[in-house]
Amino acid sequence: MWPLFDLEKQYATNPQIKREEIQKLKEWLRTQPHMPELLEHEILLFYRACNFQLEYTKQVIDKYFTFRTHAEEFFADLDVESPQILQAQQVMACFPLKGTTAEGYRVAVSKLLDPDPAKYDFVASFKITFSTQDMWLQGQDLMPGVLIMLDLSGFSLGHFVRIGLPQIKKILNYLQEAVPSQVIGLHFVNPSAAAEKLMNLLNQFMKNNMKTALVVHPNLESLHKHIPRDILPQEYGEIYYTEARKYRMDIIEYNNSRRVKEELRPASDRNTVNNFGAQGNFKKIDID
């Protein structure tokens, strides 16, 4: 297993986290036969991401693992040495930065490495992130939130038309309702005409608070007002992937164990599946 954050340190440095509340969440999980067994570290992550709200935390935990189960295109195979993910790593750089902003937010970066649209795989690019996300979140001290930075250099209409509408809708549902860390901001830098189409598409499925979190930067100087220059990488590529490969089998086993069992889900909770399952009959995006 990858290194986990120190539990006692989190309790000591986050007085809002009450042990009795975490115990209530543990007891609640024992009454949910469809849910996987979670580490205390995972429970703390969700509780912090949900601003220490007990009932809200329960909802997000269920939504998160339901998403992992039903969004099979994103989670069915998270082997960091699979051909799909290895190929995606040659096309996209998706990894967290080591430092934090002045507010304590951590930053996750995505950027095209190869501008050839024929090589771009929207789903595979997210599998890069999902394959290492748990290792990242559980290995760091609890954070007040995360900033997502997307460098749109090289993003063209050829990339845009390769994005599936049902997949982008699922990702936005996940970011807005189920991610185990609060998304504080979405920062798009170096936008192109095609990127504007992408942002217009995203706006169709964003809630108001996510729309407010979206910031478009015409250049890096604008970005540096939110994300310090000194924590940004000088180049993109194999910065994080080598570390992830050390824990290849742990990632696979962990992912396989974090599934809901729908046959055991209480009937009153079936709406969660409708929101995060594979329903919908969408086509590829059309360009006007």
N, C-alpha and C positions, 0 to 999 in steps of 0.2 A: 504493500500500500504506500502511496505517496505520503510525504510528511504532512501532518495535520496541525492546524493552529492550536495553541495552548488554551485549553478550556478555562483553567483557573485565571489566566491572564485576562481573558475576555470578560469573565464575571467581575474581575477587579477593576477593569478600566471602563466598563459599561454598566454603571449602577442602575440604568433603566431596565436591565435584564434581571428579572427576579427569578431565583431558582424555583420558587413555587409555581410560577407561570410556565416555566419549561417543564416542570413535572406534570402540570395539567395537560400540556400538549402530548407528553409521552403517554399519559393515561388515555387521552382521546384517540391516539393512534392505535392503541390496543383494542379499541372498540370499532375500528374500521377494518373489517376483514379483507378488503380488496387492496389495502395499501401495503407497500413494502416496509420492512423493518428499517428504521433510519438511525444513523449515528446521532449522538447529541450535538455534534458539530453542525450537522445539517439542520437540525431544529433551530439552533441559534442563528444560523444564516437567514432562515426564513423569518424568524421573529424580528431580527434587526431590519431586514428588508421591508417588513410590514410595519415599521415604526412602532414596534412593541405592542401591537394590537392583537390580542389573543384570537378572537373569532376570525378576523381578517387573515391571520396567519394560517388557520385551518383551511380556509378557502383556497389560498394560494398554493399550499402544499399539495392539495388534491388536484388542482388545475395543472400544476407543474408535472406531476408524475403521470397524469392522464395524457398530457401533451407528449411526454417521452414515449408513452406506450402507443399512441395512435398516429403520431406523425412519423410513420415508419421510414419515409424517405430521408428524414433527418437523423434518426436514431437507430435504425435497424442494424447498421454495421459501422461501429466507430473504431475499427482497427486502424491505428495511425500508420500502419504499414500496408494497408490495402491499396491496390492500384488506383482506386478512385481518389482517395485522400492524398496519396503521394503525387498524383498528377495535378490535383487542385493546388497543392503547395508550390508547384512550379508556376502557377498562373496567378494565385492570390496570396498575399501575405496577411494573415489574420492572427494576431497575438496580443497579449497584454503587455503594457509597459511596466517597468520595475518601480518607477517613482510615483508620486501622487501630486495632485494639485495642492494649492495652499489650503483648500477646504478639506483636504484629506480624501478626495475622490480618486479612484483609480481609473486608468484609461485603457480601453481596448481599441486597437488599430486595425483597419482593413485597407488594403491598397492593391491595385492591379500590378503584377510584375510583368506579365506578358499581355500586351494590348490586343492580341489576336482574338476576335470574338468567337471564332470557331472552337477555341479551346476553353471558353468560359462555361462553367457549370455552376449555376446559382446555388443549387442544393448542396453540391460538394463543397462550395466555399463556406457554407455554414457548418458543414460537418467538421471542417478544420477547427472551428471555434468550439462546437459542442464536444468534440473528442478531448479537449483540454480544459474545458470550463470548470468542471468539478475539481480537478487538481489545483487550478488557480484559486478559486474561491475558498476552498477548504485549507489551503496552505498559507493564506494571508490572515492577518488580524482582521476582525470584522470592520467593514468600511461603511461610511454613511451613504455611499452610492458610487455609481460608475458612469463615466462619460464614454460614449462610443464615437470614435473619429473615423470617418470614411473619406479617404483621399480619392477623389473622382478623376484624377489625371488619367487620360486614356480611355475613359468610359464613353462608348459610342452608341449609336442606334443599333449597331450589330449586337452589342451586349444587352441592350434594353429588350429587344425582341426575344431573347433567350430566357427571360424571366417569366415563370409561370404565375398566373394570377392567384390560383389557390395556395401556392407556396408562399407568396409574399403576404397574403392575408393571414396565413398561419403564423408566420414569423412576427407580424405586428401584434396578433393576439397574444403570442408568447411574451413579447417585450412589454406589453401593456398590462398583462394580467397574471403572468406566471413566473417571471424570471426571479431567481433567488437572490437578487441584488437590485436595489432601486436604481432605475435608469434616470439619471439626473439630466443628461443632455445628449442630443445627437448632433454632432458637428460635421458638416459636409464642407470640404475644402477643395478648391480648384474645380468648381462646377463647369460643365459644358452644356451645350444645348440639349443633348441626350439626358444629362443628369437632371435638367429641369423637368423633363417628361417623367423621370423616375420620381422626383419629389412631388409632382402633381398627382401621380398614382398613389404614393404613400399617404398623401393628405386625405384621400377618399376613405381610408380605413383607420385614420388616427383619431384618438380622442383629443379633446381640447388641451388637456395637460401635456400630451405628447407633442401636439402641434407647437405649443409654447416652448417646449424643450428643443425643438429643431432650430439650429442656427446654421446659416449658410455663410461661409467665409470666402471672399474673392481671392484671398492670398493668405500666406502663412502669418503675416504680421497681425492680421485680424484674429487668427486662430490662437496666437500666443497670448492674447488677453485672457483666454480661458484655460489653455493648456501650456504650461511653462516650456520654453524652448529647450531647457536643459534635460528634460525627461523624454523628449522625442528622439527617436533613433536616427542615426545618420544614414542608414541604409536598411532595406527591408529584406527578409529572407529567412534563413535558418536560425534565427535568434532563439526561438522558443521550442522548435520542433524536436531538437536533439534531446532535450530534457524529457519531453513527453514520451519519446520512444523507450526511455528507461523503464517506464511504467506501462508498457503496451498491454500486457496481460491483465494488469490491475484495472486499467481503463475498460477493457472488454468485459471482465467479470463484473465490475461495478455497474456498468451500463445494463448488462443483462439482468442484474438483480433489482434494478430500479424500474419496475413495471407494476402497473395495477392489474388486478385480476377481476375483469369485468363481471364474470359469473358470480362473484362474491359481493359486488357493489350493492349497497342498499338501494331499493327502487327510488327512494326520494332524492337520490343524488344523480340520477341518470342524465340530467340536463348538462352536467359537466362534460359528458361525452359529446353531446351535440355541439358544444362550443369549441371543443378541442380535438374532435375526431376528424375523420377523413371525408366528411359529408361535403356535398357541393359538386356542381357540374360546370366547371369553368373551362374556358379555352385559353389558348395563348393570347398574349396582349396584342392588340391591333394598333397600328400607328395611323393617326389621322393624316 
